[in-house]
Amino acid sequence: MKTGYELVEDSDFEEAKKMGYFVRAYQGNITIYPPGKITGFSTDHIAIDEKRVFREANRFQIVDTPKTSKK
């Protein structure tokens, strides 16, 4: 899986969870929840960092690892 890959099937979500990929949930061009790791999924939702997002209403995509800020 590469950055930009859209997750659709259960097998996509399972692999992304297993490999620890960062995923964003979005509608159109609007990110619904900040990118995070998949912590669970079912037929009706995807949990990103324990936050449930409705599967049917959103799209899910692999994104780059968030940059860490240095102060």
ChimeraX commands (.cxc) that place a marker at each C-alpha (Angstrom):
marker #1 position 0.00,0.00,0.00 radius 0.5
marker #1 position 1.25,3.44,-0.91 radius 0.5
marker #1 position 0.28,6.97,0.08 radius 0.5
marker #1 position -2.99,7.83,-1.64 radius 0.5
marker #1 position -4.28,4.24,-1.73 radius 0.5
marker #1 position -8.00,4.21,-0.99 radius 0.5
marker #1 position -9.20,1.56,1.45 radius 0.5
marker #1 position -12.44,-0.13,0.41 radius 0.5
marker #1 position -12.50,-3.84,1.23 radius 0.5
marker #1 position -12.19,-5.45,4.67 radius 0.5
marker #1 position -8.84,-6.87,3.57 radius 0.5
marker #1 position -7.57,-3.32,2.91 radius 0.5
marker #1 position -8.52,-2.20,6.43 radius 0.5
marker #1 position -7.04,-5.35,7.96 radius 0.5
marker #1 position -3.70,-4.84,6.19 radius 0.5
marker #1 position -3.58,-1.13,7.06 radius 0.5
marker #1 position -4.27,-1.97,10.71 radius 0.5
marker #1 position -1.71,-4.78,10.80 radius 0.5
marker #1 position 1.01,-2.69,9.13 radius 0.5
marker #1 position 0.29,0.42,11.23 radius 0.5
marker #1 position -0.39,2.73,8.28 radius 0.5
marker #1 position -1.77,6.18,8.94 radius 0.5
marker #1 position -5.25,6.65,7.49 radius 0.5
marker #1 position -7.44,9.70,7.02 radius 0.5
marker #1 position -11.23,9.74,6.83 radius 0.5
marker #1 position -12.64,12.28,4.41 radius 0.5
marker #1 position -15.70,13.45,2.49 radius 0.5
marker #1 position -14.84,15.18,-0.76 radius 0.5
marker #1 position -11.81,17.34,0.08 radius 0.5
marker #1 position -12.67,17.69,3.76 radius 0.5
marker #1 position -10.80,15.60,6.32 radius 0.5
marker #1 position -13.33,14.41,8.90 radius 0.5
marker #1 position -10.81,13.32,11.53 radius 0.5
marker #1 position -7.04,13.86,11.73 radius 0.5
marker #1 position -4.97,11.00,10.29 radius 0.5
marker #1 position -4.28,8.16,12.67 radius 0.5
marker #1 position -3.91,4.41,12.90 radius 0.5
marker #1 position -6.82,2.02,12.53 radius 0.5
marker #1 position -7.66,0.52,15.91 radius 0.5
marker #1 position -10.73,-1.44,14.80 radius 0.5
marker #1 position -13.35,-1.85,12.11 radius 0.5
marker #1 position -16.68,-3.47,11.41 radius 0.5
marker #1 position -19.26,-3.47,8.64 radius 0.5
marker #1 position -20.56,-0.04,9.72 radius 0.5
marker #1 position -17.58,1.87,11.14 radius 0.5
marker #1 position -13.81,2.32,11.14 radius 0.5
marker #1 position -12.07,3.28,14.38 radius 0.5
marker #1 position -9.09,5.61,13.93 radius 0.5
marker #1 position -7.22,6.08,17.20 radius 0.5
marker #1 position -10.33,4.73,19.00 radius 0.5
marker #1 position -12.60,7.37,17.33 radius 0.5
marker #1 position -15.42,5.69,15.36 radius 0.5
marker #1 position -16.14,7.05,11.89 radius 0.5
marker #1 position -19.05,5.79,9.82 radius 0.5
marker #1 position -17.81,3.61,7.00 radius 0.5
marker #1 position -20.66,4.30,4.57 radius 0.5
marker #1 position -20.52,8.11,4.87 radius 0.5
marker #1 position -16.76,8.52,4.49 radius 0.5
marker #1 position -13.81,7.47,2.36 radius 0.5
marker #1 position -10.51,6.28,3.77 radius 0.5
marker #1 position -7.03,6.80,2.40 radius 0.5
marker #1 position -3.44,5.92,3.33 radius 0.5
marker #1 position -1.43,9.06,4.16 radius 0.5
marker #1 position 2.18,9.81,5.05 radius 0.5
marker #1 position 3.29,9.58,8.64 radius 0.5
marker #1 position 2.56,12.91,10.35 radius 0.5
marker #1 position 5.64,15.08,10.73 radius 0.5
marker #1 position 6.77,15.59,14.30 radius 0.5
marker #1 position 7.25,19.16,15.39 radius 0.5
marker #1 position 10.57,20.22,16.87 radius 0.5
marker #1 position 10.56,23.13,19.29 radius 0.5
marker link #1:1,2 radius 0.2
marker link #1:2,3 radius 0.2
marker link #1:3,4 radius 0.2
marker link #1:4,5 radius 0.2
marker link #1:5,6 radius 0.2
marker link #1:6,7 radius 0.2
marker link #1:7,8 radius 0.2
marker link #1:8,9 radius 0.2
marker link #1:9,10 radius 0.2
marker link #1:10,11 radius 0.2
marker link #1:11,12 radius 0.2
marker link #1:12,13 radius 0.2
marker link #1:13,14 radius 0.2
marker link #1:14,15 radius 0.2
marker link #1:15,16 radius 0.2
marker link #1:16,17 radius 0.2
marker link #1:17,18 radius 0.2
marker link #1:18,19 radius 0.2
marker link #1:19,20 radius 0.2
marker link #1:20,21 radius 0.2
marker link #1:21,22 radius 0.2
marker link #1:22,23 radius 0.2
marker link #1:23,24 radius 0.2
marker link #1:24,25 radius 0.2
marker link #1:25,26 radius 0.2
marker link #1:26,27 radius 0.2
marker link #1:27,28 radius 0.2
marker link #1:28,29 radius 0.2
marker link #1:29,30 radius 0.2
marker link #1:30,31 radius 0.2
marker link #1:31,32 radius 0.2
marker link #1:32,33 radius 0.2
marker link #1:33,34 radius 0.2
marker link #1:34,35 radius 0.2
marker link #1:35,36 radius 0.2
marker link #1:36,37 radius 0.2
marker link #1:37,38 radius 0.2
marker link #1:38,39 radius 0.2
marker link #1:39,40 radius 0.2
marker link #1:40,41 radius 0.2
marker link #1:41,42 radius 0.2
marker link #1:42,43 radius 0.2
marker link #1:43,44 radius 0.2
marker link #1:44,45 radius 0.2
marker link #1:45,46 radius 0.2
marker link #1:46,47 radius 0.2
marker link #1:47,48 radius 0.2
marker link #1:48,49 radius 0.2
marker link #1:49,50 radius 0.2
marker link #1:50,51 radius 0.2
marker link #1:51,52 radius 0.2
marker link #1:52,53 radius 0.2
marker link #1:53,54 radius 0.2
marker link #1:54,55 radius 0.2
marker link #1:55,56 radius 0.2
marker link #1:56,57 radius 0.2
marker link #1:57,58 radius 0.2
marker link #1:58,59 radius 0.2
marker link #1:59,60 radius 0.2
marker link #1:60,61 radius 0.2
marker link #1:61,62 radius 0.2
marker link #1:62,63 radius 0.2
marker link #1:63,64 radius 0.2
marker link #1:64,65 radius 0.2
marker link #1:65,66 radius 0.2
marker link #1:66,67 radius 0.2
marker link #1:67,68 radius 0.2
marker link #1:68,69 radius 0.2
marker link #1:69,70 radius 0.2
marker link #1:70,71 radius 0.2
view
